[in-house]
Structures are given as C-alpha cells and as structure tokens.
C-alpha cells in the first residue's frame, strides 16, 4: 500500500485507523513501532521535531484503545509507583528498563540526525528517556513504558533480553491485551475517508 500523502510514515489505511484510535488526525508520525494480532497499529513513532518546530520528547505513543484502557486502569491503580518501585528494587526490571531507555534515546538521536536542518536538539531532549524523564526512576507515564516495551518486543527498538518478564511484572498480561474483533479496522472501513488538505 502506498504512503499517505499527509503522514508519509503511514499508509492511507493506517492513517484512517490511527485517526480513529486517537480520535484526531495523527501528526508527525515516522512509523508504526508495534501492531496487534490483526495487523493494526498499536504503537506509533513520532518525530523528535514536530511540524510546528517544537521539540518532541515522547517518541512512542500507544494508539490501541483496548491497550490504552488497560494501561490507564493500571496507572490509576498506582502503576507508575509500581514501576518506580520495581526499578528501584528488582535488578532484572532495572537492567531491562535502563537498556530500553538507552535504545529509546539512540532511536530518537538517529531520527533527530535525519530530520533536523540547522538546529540541534536541546540538551534536555537528547537526555530525556522514555516519555521524557531521564531515567525510569523518574517515570511519569506508564503508557510511554508500555509503548517502549512493545516496540522492543516487535523489533522496532533493539532486542532487550527479559522484556517480557518486565511486561508481566508491570501487570500487562499479553493474553488480555488485545480485542477479539478487529474493531479498529472495522471502524476505519465504516468511516468515510478523511479529506487530504
């Protein structure tokens, strides 16, 4: 399928699905980092520089409504505190999250080098980790970590051993993560195509 003229990191069908998932038009997408068993986008990657010229500290975003709901529930139940506690007290979790953070930073730096013109990323953007904070001990968003872990599982970011162990320890069972009816594709098929301006 050909790239979408508005978002070259997506095909027209992917654009429609992501727009439905987000409830708005996707912006500054550089690719799809993870897909569900139905092939729909679950995690999108955005450019380190937004089209407005503003720096963007968040590289990966969850788009799957089912997964967003699950992670929101975990986050409301103290998921960020649990992530920080696991980072501080569990050596396996600590090593995996540090490695994921390094991969995230390297990917952002690579994209930054490809997309910037005469500007260098601000120092705080270059140093920011998953979702913005410099390290998992300062995490503020479980959604950002779920997106990064999925990107590693799918091979978008380099392989990190034991990433599935961390996924499970954070309370994110893979078997209960996905819808059973391919609802994103179905909704995209039923919606009229967005006008490209």
C-alpha positions as CSV (number, residue, x, y, z in Angstrom):
1,X,0.0,0.0,0.0
2,X,1.3,3.5,-0.8
3,X,2.3,6.0,1.8
4,X,-0.3,8.5,3.0
5,X,0.3,12.0,1.4
6,X,-0.3,13.7,4.7
7,X,1.7,11.3,7.0
8,X,4.4,9.5,5.0
9,X,5.1,7.2,7.9
10,X,1.6,5.7,7.4
11,X,-0.4,4.2,4.5
12,X,-3.8,5.8,3.9
13,X,-5.5,2.8,5.7
14,X,-3.1,3.1,8.7
15,X,-3.7,6.8,8.8
16,X,-7.5,6.2,9.0
17,X,-7.1,3.5,11.7
18,X,-4.8,5.7,13.8
19,X,-7.1,8.7,13.4
20,X,-10.0,6.6,14.7
21,X,-7.9,5.2,17.6
22,X,-6.7,8.6,18.7
23,X,-9.9,10.5,18.0
24,X,-8.0,13.0,16.0
25,X,-5.7,13.2,12.9
26,X,-2.3,11.8,13.5
27,X,0.6,14.2,13.3
28,X,4.3,13.9,12.7
29,X,4.3,10.1,12.5
30,X,7.5,8.5,11.4
31,X,6.4,4.8,11.6
32,X,4.5,2.1,13.3
33,X,6.5,0.5,16.1
34,X,4.1,-2.3,17.0
35,X,1.0,-4.0,15.7
36,X,-1.8,-6.1,17.2
37,X,-2.5,-9.6,16.0
38,X,-4.9,-8.2,13.4
39,X,-2.2,-6.0,12.0
40,X,-3.5,-2.7,13.2
41,X,-1.1,-0.1,14.7
42,X,-0.7,-0.3,18.4
43,X,2.3,1.9,18.9
44,X,3.3,4.8,16.6
45,X,6.6,6.6,16.5
46,X,6.6,10.4,16.2
47,X,9.4,12.6,15.0
48,X,11.7,14.3,17.5
49,X,10.7,17.7,15.9
50,X,7.1,18.4,15.4
51,X,6.0,20.1,12.2
52,X,5.4,23.2,14.3
53,X,9.1,23.3,15.0
54,X,8.7,22.4,18.7
55,X,10.9,19.6,20.1
56,X,9.0,16.4,21.0
57,X,10.3,14.4,24.0
58,X,7.9,11.5,23.5
59,X,9.0,9.1,20.7
60,X,6.4,6.3,21.1
61,X,2.6,6.5,21.7
62,X,0.1,3.8,22.4
63,X,-2.8,4.0,20.0
64,X,-4.8,0.8,20.6
65,X,-7.9,1.8,22.5
66,X,-8.1,-1.5,24.3
67,X,-4.5,-1.3,25.5
68,X,-4.8,2.3,26.4
69,X,-7.8,1.4,28.6
70,X,-5.9,-1.4,30.3
71,X,-2.8,0.7,30.9
72,X,-5.0,3.7,32.2
73,X,-6.5,1.3,34.7
74,X,-3.1,0.1,35.9
75,X,-1.8,3.7,36.0
76,X,-4.9,4.8,38.1
77,X,-4.2,1.9,40.5
78,X,-0.7,3.1,41.1
79,X,1.1,1.6,38.1
80,X,3.7,4.4,37.9
81,X,4.6,4.0,41.6
82,X,4.8,0.2,41.0
83,X,7.1,0.8,38.0
84,X,9.4,3.1,40.1
85,X,9.4,0.6,43.0
86,X,10.3,-2.3,40.6
87,X,13.0,-0.2,39.0
88,X,14.5,0.6,42.5
89,X,14.1,-2.9,44.0
90,X,14.3,-5.5,41.2
91,X,17.6,-5.9,39.4
92,X,16.1,-7.6,36.3
93,X,13.5,-4.8,35.9
94,X,16.2,-2.2,36.5
95,X,18.5,-3.5,33.8
96,X,15.8,-4.0,31.3
97,X,14.3,-0.5,31.7
98,X,17.8,1.1,31.5
99,X,18.5,-0.8,28.3
100,X,15.1,0.1,26.9
101,X,15.8,3.7,27.8
102,X,19.2,3.7,26.0
103,X,17.6,2.1,22.9
104,X,14.8,4.8,23.0
105,X,17.4,7.6,23.3
106,X,19.5,6.1,20.5
107,X,16.4,5.9,18.2
108,X,15.5,9.5,18.9
109,X,19.0,10.6,18.2
110,X,19.0,8.7,14.9
111,X,15.7,10.3,13.9
112,X,17.0,13.7,15.0
113,X,20.1,13.4,12.9
114,X,17.9,12.5,9.8
115,X,15.2,15.2,10.3
116,X,16.9,18.3,11.6
117,X,18.0,21.1,9.4
118,X,20.2,23.7,11.1
119,X,19.0,23.0,14.6
120,X,20.3,20.6,17.2
121,X,18.0,19.0,19.7
122,X,18.0,20.8,23.0
123,X,20.3,19.1,25.6
124,X,17.3,18.1,27.7
125,X,15.6,16.5,24.7
126,X,18.7,14.5,23.9
127,X,19.0,13.3,27.5
128,X,15.3,12.6,28.0
129,X,14.3,9.0,28.3
130,X,11.0,7.1,27.8
131,X,8.2,9.6,27.8
132,X,10.5,12.5,28.8
133,X,12.1,11.8,32.2
134,X,15.8,11.0,32.1
135,X,15.5,7.6,33.7
136,X,12.8,5.1,34.8
137,X,13.3,6.2,38.5
138,X,11.6,9.4,37.5
139,X,8.9,7.8,35.3
140,X,5.6,9.7,35.0
141,X,3.6,7.7,32.4
142,X,3.0,4.0,32.3
143,X,1.6,4.4,28.7
144,X,5.1,5.5,27.5
145,X,6.7,2.5,29.0
146,X,4.1,0.1,27.7
147,X,4.7,1.6,24.2
148,X,8.5,1.3,24.5
149,X,8.3,-2.3,25.8
150,X,6.0,-3.3,22.9
151,X,8.4,-1.6,20.4
152,X,11.2,-3.7,21.8
153,X,9.1,-6.9,21.6
154,X,8.2,-6.1,18.0
155,X,11.9,-5.4,17.0
156,X,11.3,-1.7,16.3
157,X,13.8,-0.9,19.1
158,X,16.8,-3.3,19.6
159,X,16.1,-6.6,21.4
160,X,16.4,-6.4,25.1
161,X,16.5,-9.8,27.0
162,X,13.8,-10.3,29.6
163,X,11.5,-7.6,28.2
164,X,8.5,-10.0,28.6
165,X,9.4,-10.5,32.2
166,X,9.1,-6.8,32.8
167,X,5.9,-6.6,30.8
168,X,4.3,-9.2,33.1
169,X,5.7,-7.7,36.3
170,X,4.1,-4.4,35.4
171,X,0.8,-6.2,35.3
172,X,0.4,-6.2,31.5
173,X,-0.5,-9.7,30.5
174,X,-0.2,-10.2,26.8
175,X,-3.2,-12.6,26.5
176,X,-5.7,-10.0,27.9
177,X,-4.3,-7.1,25.9
178,X,-6.0,-7.3,22.5
179,X,-9.6,-7.0,21.3
180,X,-11.1,-10.1,19.8
181,X,-13.0,-8.5,16.9
182,X,-10.6,-6.3,14.9
183,X,-12.7,-3.3,15.8
184,X,-10.1,-0.7,14.6
185,X,-10.1,-2.0,11.0
186,X,-13.8,-2.4,11.0
187,X,-14.4,1.2,12.2
188,X,-11.9,2.5,9.6
189,X,-13.8,0.6,6.9
190,X,-17.1,2.1,8.0
191,X,-15.8,5.7,8.3
192,X,-15.6,8.0,5.2
193,X,-12.1,8.7,4.2
194,X,-10.6,12.0,5.6
195,X,-10.1,14.7,3.1
196,X,-6.5,15.5,2.4
197,X,-5.8,19.2,2.5
